[in-house]
Amino acid sequence: MPPPTASQKPAPKLNGKTDKPVPAAAEHEEHSGKPDQNKYNAEQDALNKEIAALKAKQDALRSRIALTQAPKGDDRRSQLKAEMDALRGEQGKFKTERGKLFDEMRKLQDSVNKKIKDVQAQRQKTGFKNVAEVDARVAALNAQVESGTMKLVDEKKALQEITMLKRARKTMEASGSSDEAIAADKERIEALKKQLDDPEAKKVSERFDALKKEMDALRAEGDKAYAERNKLYDERTAISKQMDDLYARKRDAAQAFHDAKDKYYAKQQAIRQARQERFKAEKAKEDAARREEEITQMREDAKAPAYASEIEDCTILINYFAGKYGVGEVPATSTEKKATTIAGVKAPEVRQVTSDFAGMQLKKKDDELDGWFAGSGKGKKKGRKGASATGSNAASGTATPTAPAHADSVNLPMHLLSALLGFGISPPTGKDDIARAVSDLETKKAWFEANSEQKTKDEIARVEKLVAKMQKKNAPAEGDDEEVESEEAKDEPAAAAEAEAEKTEA
């Protein structure tokens, strides 16, 4: 797969349009035709202020002219008169209610005065102010009678006085209820007085006075305007003409601004469209070139003989088994030969697996430790000697086989074993089984060689179908590129003429 082209990489957004910075002169030329929104707003605001001032004068003139004419149903004087009539009706209702309140207050006041006189007369007869004083006097007389110190005549007088006081007490209790009634009547009178000070009635009265004052002012102004009504008509006509001129200027300015704005945005749209078309054409061209590279690579890969690596692996394995076992270096398979080198990059160092460890016996951890920790006992001289030898070998980094390998065993390197298993052939169990493995490998190799040519043709046919599809994609891209170039060639004189016209206008 070829590396990504420049069109597939994220480009820096310098001006939000393309990956190339736009010069300052070109940017100024591109935006020079845009109408100034602030200037347009200021012009419209100035016209609106003039229109508002003239409209205020016109409304004032209409009001003064209306005063010289007979009142209509919707003018201010008719509204004031209707509201004043409604207020008069409310004032009459409030006046009737106040009369009723005054009558009720008069009756309550007479009742209170009569009750007060009756209570005062009753208290003057008894000589006591309240029931508590009567009870205190009765208690004192009872105490004197019960003490037994009084004379018979005095005791009779005391008993007669007690009887009289008890009667007076009943009378005073009745007068106490009269006091409560008097207090209730006084509270009712105060409540009625508060109703006389009704805030609604006061508000209606104040509103009526304000309307009457406004009506008088309108009448005076109407009398004055009637004397100069011809002059008012002339002023109204002049103001109407000025307002018509201002509205016409406002409409013309708005139309010119919108036309310039539409022209500017249409121009910007055309520029953006042309830029997008150029970008699409460049990208299509780059994609077509990339596809051509892919087509070339695919055709080269398809022409390579099929099963070449498999045939090579079979040959290597057959030669390996045919040679002397365990002598010389092991041949490398095609899997290892596939590694490619890149210019300027150091080739990776791959560790080579050798057969030095063939037949080596793995030791346990305890056996290894015996070699390092050899004792000084006399009875273990033989063990120490063997241990020191093992330790020296371990320290030198070489593996010494502890037991000789079986004479008939076959040990294959890992990469050869992987290649053999990849063909679905079981590895030989011994030297007697090598002939079977070689026969299977020759059968596989013969099949690969017999089918290599047909497989290569099939691969070429398959690649050619893909190439046809990719070439169909390249055809429209080439046509679009030619169209864009022709359109740009046509637009160049028009763009130059438009730029020259803008410079002339500026």
C-alpha positions as CSV (number, residue, x, y, z in Angstrom):
1,M,0.0,0.0,0.0
2,P,1.6,3.4,-1.0
3,P,1.9,6.1,1.7
4,P,-1.0,8.5,2.1
5,T,-1.1,11.4,-0.3
6,A,-1.1,15.1,0.7
7,S,-4.9,15.3,0.1
8,Q,-5.4,12.6,2.8
9,K,-3.4,14.4,5.5
10,P,-5.1,17.0,7.8
11,A,-4.2,20.4,6.4
12,P,-3.7,23.4,8.7
13,K,-6.7,25.7,8.6
14,L,-5.0,28.9,7.9
15,N,-7.9,30.7,6.3
16,G,-10.7,28.2,6.8
17,K,-10.8,27.4,3.1
18,T,-7.7,25.7,1.7
19,D,-4.3,24.5,2.9
20,K,-2.5,27.5,1.4
21,P,-2.4,30.9,3.1
22,V,-4.3,33.6,1.2
23,P,-2.3,36.8,0.6
24,A,-3.4,39.9,2.2
25,A,-4.1,41.7,-1.1
26,A,-6.3,38.8,-2.3
27,E,-8.2,38.7,1.0
28,H,-8.8,42.4,0.8
29,E,-10.0,42.1,-2.8
30,E,-12.2,39.2,-1.8
31,H,-14.0,41.1,1.0
32,S,-13.9,44.6,-0.5
33,G,-17.4,44.2,-2.0
34,K,-19.1,43.5,1.4
35,P,-21.5,46.3,2.4
36,D,-20.8,48.0,5.8
37,Q,-23.4,46.9,8.3
38,N,-22.5,49.5,10.9
39,K,-22.7,52.3,8.4
40,Y,-26.1,51.0,7.2
41,N,-27.4,50.8,10.8
42,A,-26.2,54.3,11.7
43,E,-28.0,55.7,8.6
44,Q,-31.2,53.9,9.4
45,D,-31.0,55.0,13.1
46,A,-30.6,58.6,12.0
47,L,-33.6,58.4,9.6
48,N,-35.7,56.7,12.4
49,K,-34.9,59.5,14.8
50,E,-36.0,62.2,12.2
51,I,-39.2,60.2,11.5
52,A,-39.9,59.9,15.2
53,A,-39.4,63.7,15.8
54,L,-41.7,64.5,12.9
55,K,-44.3,62.0,14.0
56,A,-44.4,63.6,17.5
57,K,-45.0,67.0,15.9
58,Q,-47.7,65.5,13.6
59,D,-49.5,64.0,16.6
60,A,-49.4,67.3,18.4
61,L,-50.9,69.1,15.4
62,R,-53.6,66.5,15.0
63,S,-54.6,66.9,18.6
64,R,-54.8,70.7,18.3
65,I,-56.8,70.4,15.1
66,A,-59.2,68.0,16.8
67,L,-59.9,70.7,19.4
68,T,-61.2,73.1,16.8
69,Q,-63.7,70.6,15.6
70,A,-66.9,69.2,17.1
71,P,-66.2,66.5,19.7
72,K,-66.3,63.0,18.3
73,G,-67.0,59.7,20.0
74,D,-63.4,58.8,20.3
75,D,-61.6,62.1,21.0
76,R,-60.2,63.0,24.4
77,R,-62.9,65.4,25.4
78,S,-65.7,62.8,24.8
79,Q,-63.7,60.3,26.8
80,L,-63.3,62.8,29.7
81,K,-67.0,63.6,29.7
82,A,-68.0,60.0,29.7
83,E,-65.6,59.2,32.6
84,M,-66.8,62.3,34.6
85,D,-70.4,61.2,34.2
86,A,-69.6,57.8,35.5
87,L,-67.7,59.3,38.5
88,R,-70.7,61.5,39.2
89,G,-72.9,58.4,39.5
90,E,-70.4,56.8,41.9
91,Q,-70.3,60.0,43.9
92,G,-74.1,60.0,44.2
93,K,-74.0,56.4,45.4
94,F,-71.4,57.2,48.0
95,K,-73.5,60.3,49.2
96,T,-76.6,58.1,49.7
97,E,-74.6,55.6,51.7
98,R,-73.1,58.4,53.9
99,G,-76.6,59.7,54.7
100,K,-77.6,56.2,55.9
101,L,-74.5,56.0,58.0
102,F,-75.2,59.4,59.6
103,D,-78.8,58.3,60.5
104,E,-77.6,55.1,62.1
105,M,-74.9,57.0,64.1
106,R,-77.5,59.5,65.4
107,K,-79.8,56.7,66.7
108,L,-76.9,54.9,68.4
109,Q,-75.7,58.1,70.1
110,D,-79.2,58.8,71.5
111,S,-79.4,55.3,72.9
112,V,-76.0,55.6,74.5
113,N,-76.9,58.9,76.2
114,K,-80.2,57.4,77.6
115,K,-78.4,54.3,79.0
116,I,-75.8,56.4,80.6
117,K,-78.3,58.6,82.4
118,D,-80.2,55.5,83.7
119,V,-77.1,54.0,85.1
120,Q,-76.0,57.2,86.8
121,A,-79.4,57.6,88.5
122,Q,-79.4,54.0,89.8
123,R,-75.9,54.4,91.3
124,Q,-76.9,57.6,93.0
125,K,-79.7,55.8,94.8
126,T,-77.5,53.0,96.1
127,G,-74.4,55.1,96.9
128,F,-72.1,52.4,95.5
129,K,-70.2,52.5,92.2
130,N,-70.0,48.8,91.5
131,V,-71.0,45.3,92.7
132,A,-67.6,44.8,94.5
133,E,-68.3,47.7,96.9
134,V,-71.7,46.2,97.7
135,D,-70.2,42.8,98.4
136,A,-67.6,44.3,100.6
137,R,-70.2,46.2,102.7
138,V,-72.4,43.0,103.0
139,A,-69.4,41.0,104.2
140,A,-68.5,43.6,106.8
141,L,-72.0,43.7,108.2
142,N,-72.2,39.9,108.3
143,A,-68.9,39.8,110.3
144,Q,-70.3,42.2,112.9
145,V,-73.5,40.3,113.3
146,E,-71.7,37.0,113.6
147,S,-69.3,38.4,116.2
148,G,-72.2,38.8,118.7
149,T,-70.9,42.1,120.1
150,M,-73.6,44.2,118.6
151,K,-76.7,45.3,120.4
152,L,-80.0,43.8,119.4
153,V,-81.2,47.1,117.9
154,D,-77.9,47.5,115.9
155,E,-78.1,43.9,114.8
156,K,-81.6,44.4,113.4
157,K,-80.5,47.6,111.6
158,A,-77.5,45.7,110.2
159,L,-79.7,42.8,108.9
160,Q,-82.1,45.3,107.3
161,E,-79.2,47.0,105.6
162,I,-77.9,43.7,104.4
163,T,-81.3,42.9,102.8
164,M,-81.3,46.3,101.2
165,L,-77.8,45.9,99.9
166,K,-78.6,42.5,98.3
167,R,-81.5,44.2,96.5
168,A,-79.2,47.0,95.4
169,R,-76.7,44.4,94.2
170,K,-79.2,42.9,91.8
171,T,-79.9,46.3,90.5
172,M,-76.2,47.0,90.1
173,E,-75.7,43.7,88.2
174,A,-78.5,44.8,85.8
175,S,-76.7,48.2,85.4
176,G,-73.4,46.2,84.6
177,S,-75.1,44.7,81.5
178,S,-76.1,48.2,80.6
179,D,-72.4,49.3,80.7
180,E,-71.6,46.5,78.2
181,A,-74.4,47.6,75.9
182,I,-73.1,51.2,76.1
183,A,-69.6,50.0,75.2
184,A,-70.9,48.0,72.3
185,D,-72.8,50.9,71.0
186,K,-69.8,53.2,71.2
187,E,-67.7,50.6,69.2
188,R,-70.4,50.5,66.5
189,I,-70.3,54.3,66.3
190,E,-66.5,54.3,65.8
191,A,-66.9,51.7,63.1
192,L,-69.5,53.8,61.3
193,K,-67.1,56.8,61.5
194,K,-64.4,54.8,59.8
195,Q,-66.9,53.9,57.0
196,L,-67.4,57.6,56.5
197,D,-63.7,58.0,55.6
198,D,-64.0,55.5,52.6
199,P,-60.7,55.6,50.5
200,E,-62.7,54.6,47.4
201,A,-64.9,57.6,47.8
202,K,-61.9,59.8,48.3
203,K,-60.2,58.4,45.2
204,V,-63.3,58.9,43.1
205,S,-63.4,62.6,44.2
206,E,-59.8,63.2,43.5
207,R,-60.1,61.6,40.0
208,F,-63.1,63.7,39.3
209,D,-61.2,66.9,40.2
210,A,-58.3,65.9,38.0
211,L,-60.6,65.1,35.0
212,K,-62.4,68.4,35.5
213,K,-59.0,70.3,35.4
214,E,-58.0,68.5,32.2
215,M,-61.3,69.3,30.6
216,D,-61.0,72.9,31.4
217,A,-57.5,73.0,29.9
218,L,-58.7,71.3,26.7
219,R,-61.5,73.8,26.3
220,A,-59.1,76.7,26.7
221,E,-56.7,75.2,24.1
222,G,-59.6,74.5,21.7
223,D,-60.6,78.1,21.9
224,K,-57.1,79.1,21.1
225,A,-56.7,76.6,18.3
226,Y,-59.9,77.5,16.6
227,A,-58.5,81.0,16.0
228,E,-55.4,79.7,14.2
229,R,-56.7,76.5,12.5
230,N,-55.6,77.5,9.0
231,K,-52.0,77.8,10.2
232,L,-52.3,74.3,11.8
233,Y,-53.5,72.8,8.5
234,D,-50.5,74.2,6.6
235,E,-48.0,72.8,9.2
236,R,-49.7,69.4,9.1
237,T,-49.3,69.3,5.3
238,A,-45.6,70.3,5.4
239,I,-44.8,67.7,8.1
240,S,-46.6,64.9,6.1
241,K,-44.5,65.8,3.0
242,Q,-41.2,65.6,5.1
243,M,-42.2,62.2,6.5
244,D,-42.9,60.9,3.0
245,D,-39.5,61.9,1.9
246,L,-37.8,60.3,4.9
247,Y,-39.7,57.0,4.4
248,A,-38.7,57.0,0.7
249,R,-35.0,57.5,1.6
250,K,-35.2,54.7,4.2
251,R,-36.7,52.3,1.7
252,D,-34.1,53.2,-1.0
253,A,-31.2,52.8,1.5
254,A,-32.6,49.4,2.7
255,Q,-33.1,48.2,-0.9
256,A,-29.6,49.3,-1.9
257,F,-28.0,47.6,1.1
258,H,-29.8,44.3,0.5
259,D,-28.9,44.3,-3.2
260,A,-25.2,44.9,-2.4
261,K,-25.4,42.2,0.3
262,D,-27.0,39.7,-2.1
263,K,-24.4,40.5,-4.7
264,Y,-21.5,40.1,-2.2
265,Y,-22.8,36.7,-0.9
266,A,-23.4,35.5,-4.5
267,K,-19.8,36.4,-5.3
268,Q,-18.5,34.6,-2.2
269,Q,-20.6,31.6,-3.0
270,A,-19.1,31.5,-6.5
271,I,-15.6,31.8,-5.0
272,R,-16.2,29.0,-2.5
273,Q,-17.7,26.8,-5.2
274,A,-14.7,27.3,-7.5
275,R,-12.4,26.6,-4.6
276,Q,-14.3,23.4,-3.7
277,E,-14.2,22.3,-7.3
278,R,-10.4,22.8,-7.5
279,F,-10.0,20.9,-4.2
280,K,-12.1,18.0,-5.5
281,A,-10.2,17.9,-8.8
282,E,-6.8,17.9,-7.0
283,K,-7.9,15.2,-4.6
284,A,-9.4,13.1,-7.5
285,K,-6.1,13.5,-9.3
286,E,-4.1,12.4,-6.3
287,D,-6.4,9.5,-5.8
288,A,-6.1,8.5,-9.4
289,A,-2.2,8.6,-9.1
290,R,-2.4,6.5,-6.0
291,R,-4.6,4.0,-7.6
292,E,-2.2,3.8,-10.6
293,E,0.6,3.0,-8.2
294,E,-1.5,0.3,-6.6
295,I,-2.4,-1.1,-10.0
296,T,1.3,-1.4,-11.0
297,Q,2.2,-3.0,-7.7
298,M,-0.7,-5.4,-7.9
299,R,0.2,-6.5,-11.4
300,E,3.9,-7.0,-10.4
301,D,2.7,-9.2,-7.4
302,A,0.3,-11.1,-9.6
303,K,3.1,-12.0,-12.2
304,A,5.2,-13.6,-9.5
305,P,5.1,-17.4,-9.8
306,A,2.5,-18.9,-7.4
307,Y,3.6,-21.3,-4.6
308,A,7.2,-20.1,-5.0
309,S,7.8,-19.9,-1.3
310,E,6.2,-23.3,-0.7
311,I,8.4,-24.9,-3.4
312,E,11.4,-23.3,-1.9
313,D,10.6,-24.6,1.6
314,C,10.0,-28.1,0.3
315,T,13.4,-28.0,-1.5
316,I,15.2,-26.8,1.7
317,L,13.6,-29.5,3.8
318,I,14.4,-32.2,1.2
319,N,18.0,-31.1,1.0
320,Y,18.3,-30.9,4.7
321,F,17.1,-34.5,5.2
322,A,19.3,-35.7,2.2
323,G,22.4,-34.2,3.7
324,K,24.4,-35.4,6.7
325,Y,22.3,-34.9,9.9
326,G,23.8,-32.6,12.5
327,V,26.7,-31.3,10.4
328,G,26.9,-27.8,9.1
329,E,24.5,-24.9,9.4
330,V,20.8,-25.4,9.0
331,P,19.4,-23.9,5.7
332,A,17.1,-21.0,6.1
333,T,13.5,-21.3,4.9
334,S,11.7,-18.9,2.6
335,T,9.9,-17.5,5.7
336,E,13.1,-16.0,6.9
337,K,14.1,-14.8,3.4
338,K,11.0,-12.8,3.1
339,A,12.3,-10.0,5.4
340,T,13.0,-7.0,3.3
341,T,15.4,-4.2,3.9
342,I,14.6,-0.5,3.8
343,A,17.1,2.1,2.6
344,G,18.7,3.9,5.5
345,V,17.4,1.5,8.1
346,K,19.7,-1.0,9.8
347,A,18.6,-4.7,9.3
348,P,17.4,-6.3,12.5
349,E,19.8,-8.9,14.0
350,V,17.9,-12.2,14.3
351,R,19.2,-14.8,16.7
352,Q,20.1,-18.0,14.9
353,V,19.0,-21.3,16.5
354,T,21.8,-23.9,16.4
355,S,21.9,-27.5,17.3
356,D,24.5,-27.2,20.1
357,F,21.8,-28.1,22.6
358,A,20.7,-31.2,20.8
359,G,20.5,-34.1,23.3
360,M,21.1,-31.9,26.3
361,Q,19.3,-33.1,29.5
362,L,17.6,-30.5,31.7
363,K,18.6,-30.4,35.3
364,K,16.6,-29.7,38.4
365,K,17.2,-26.7,40.5
366,D,18.7,-28.8,43.4
367,D,21.3,-30.3,41.0
368,E,22.4,-26.9,39.9
369,L,22.8,-25.6,43.4
370,D,25.0,-28.6,44.3
371,G,27.5,-27.3,41.7
372,W,27.7,-23.9,43.4
373,F,27.7,-24.9,47.1
374,A,30.3,-27.6,47.2
375,G,31.2,-28.7,50.7
376,S,34.7,-29.4,52.3
377,G,33.9,-32.8,53.7
378,K,36.4,-35.6,52.9
379,G,33.7,-38.2,52.2
380,K,32.3,-36.2,49.3
381,K,35.3,-35.6,47.2
382,K,33.8,-37.2,44.2
383,G,30.7,-35.1,44.4
384,R,32.7,-31.9,44.9
385,K,34.8,-32.7,41.8
386,G,31.7,-33.2,39.7
387,A,30.1,-30.2,41.1
388,S,33.0,-27.9,40.4
389,A,33.1,-29.1,36.8
390,T,29.4,-28.4,36.4
391,G,29.9,-25.0,37.9
392,S,32.7,-24.0,35.6
393,N,30.7,-25.1,32.6
394,A,27.7,-23.0,33.8
395,A,29.9,-20.0,34.4
396,S,31.4,-20.2,30.9
397,G,27.8,-20.0,29.3
398,T,28.1,-23.3,27.4
399,A,25.7,-26.3,27.7
400,T,27.3,-29.6,28.3
401,P,25.1,-32.7,27.6
402,T,24.9,-34.9,30.6
403,A,23.7,-37.9,28.6
404,P,24.3,-38.8,25.0
405,A,21.3,-38.4,22.6
406,H,19.6,-41.5,21.2
407,A,21.3,-42.7,18.1
408,D,18.0,-42.9,16.1
409,S,16.4,-39.7,17.3
410,V,15.8,-36.7,14.9
411,N,16.0,-33.2,16.2
412,L,14.7,-30.4,13.9
413,P,15.3,-26.7,14.4
414,M,12.2,-24.7,15.3
415,H,11.8,-22.9,11.9
416,L,12.2,-26.2,10.0
417,L,9.7,-27.9,12.3
418,S,7.2,-25.0,11.8
419,A,7.6,-25.2,8.0
420,L,7.1,-29.0,8.0
421,L,4.0,-28.8,10.2
422,G,2.7,-26.0,7.9
423,F,2.6,-28.5,5.1
424,G,0.5,-30.9,7.2
425,I,3.4,-33.4,7.4
426,S,4.2,-35.0,10.7
427,P,7.9,-34.8,11.7
428,P,10.0,-38.0,11.4
429,T,10.1,-40.0,14.7
430,G,13.5,-41.4,13.8
431,K,16.1,-41.9,11.1
432,D,14.0,-44.7,9.6
433,D,11.1,-42.3,9.2
434,I,13.1,-39.7,7.2
435,A,12.3,-41.4,3.9
436,R,8.6,-41.1,4.6
437,A,8.9,-37.4,5.3
438,V,11.1,-36.8,2.2
439,S,8.5,-38.6,0.1
440,D,5.7,-36.5,1.4
441,L,7.7,-33.4,0.8
442,E,8.4,-34.4,-2.8
443,T,4.7,-35.1,-3.4
444,K,3.8,-31.6,-2.0
445,K,6.5,-30.0,-4.1
446,A,5.3,-31.8,-7.3
447,W,1.7,-30.6,-6.6
448,F,2.9,-27.0,-6.1
449,E,5.0,-27.1,-9.3
450,A,2.1,-28.6,-11.3
451,N,-0.4,-26.0,-10.1
452,S,1.9,-23.0,-10.0
453,E,1.2,-21.8,-13.6
454,Q,-2.6,-22.1,-13.4
455,K,-2.6,-20.4,-10.0
456,T,-0.5,-17.6,-11.4
457,K,-2.9,-17.1,-14.3
458,D,-5.9,-17.1,-12.0
459,E,-4.2,-14.5,-9.8
460,I,-3.5,-12.4,-12.8
461,A,-7.1,-12.6,-14.0
462,R,-8.4,-11.7,-10.5
463,V,-6.0,-8.7,-10.4
464,E,-7.1,-7.5,-13.8
465,K,-10.7,-7.5,-12.7
466,L,-9.8,-5.3,-9.8
467,V,-7.7,-3.1,-12.1
468,A,-10.6,-2.6,-14.4
469,K,-12.8,-1.4,-11.5
470,M,-10.0,1.0,-10.3
471,Q,-9.5,2.4,-13.8
472,K,-13.3,3.1,-14.0
473,K,-12.9,5.2,-10.9
474,N,-9.9,7.1,-12.5
475,A,-11.8,8.0,-15.7
476,P,-14.3,10.4,-14.1
477,A,-11.6,12.1,-12.1
478,E,-9.6,12.8,-15.2
479,G,-12.7,14.2,-17.0
480,D,-13.5,16.5,-14.0
481,D,-10.0,17.8,-13.9
482,E,-10.2,18.9,-17.5
483,E,-13.6,20.5,-16.9
484,V,-12.3,22.5,-13.9
485,E,-9.3,23.7,-15.8
486,S,-11.5,24.9,-18.7
487,E,-13.8,26.7,-16.3
488,E,-11.0,28.4,-14.5
489,A,-9.6,29.5,-17.9
490,K,-13.0,30.9,-18.8
491,D,-13.5,32.7,-15.4
492,E,-10.0,34.4,-15.4
493,P,-11.0,37.3,-17.8
494,A,-14.3,37.9,-16.0
495,A,-12.6,37.9,-12.6
496,A,-9.9,40.4,-13.9
497,A,-12.6,42.7,-15.3
498,E,-14.6,42.6,-12.1
499,A,-11.5,43.4,-10.0
500,E,-10.7,46.4,-12.3
501,A,-14.3,47.7,-12.0
502,E,-14.1,47.5,-8.2
503,K,-10.8,49.4,-8.2
504,T,-12.4,52.1,-10.4
505,E,-15.4,52.5,-8.1
506,A,-13.1,52.7,-5.1
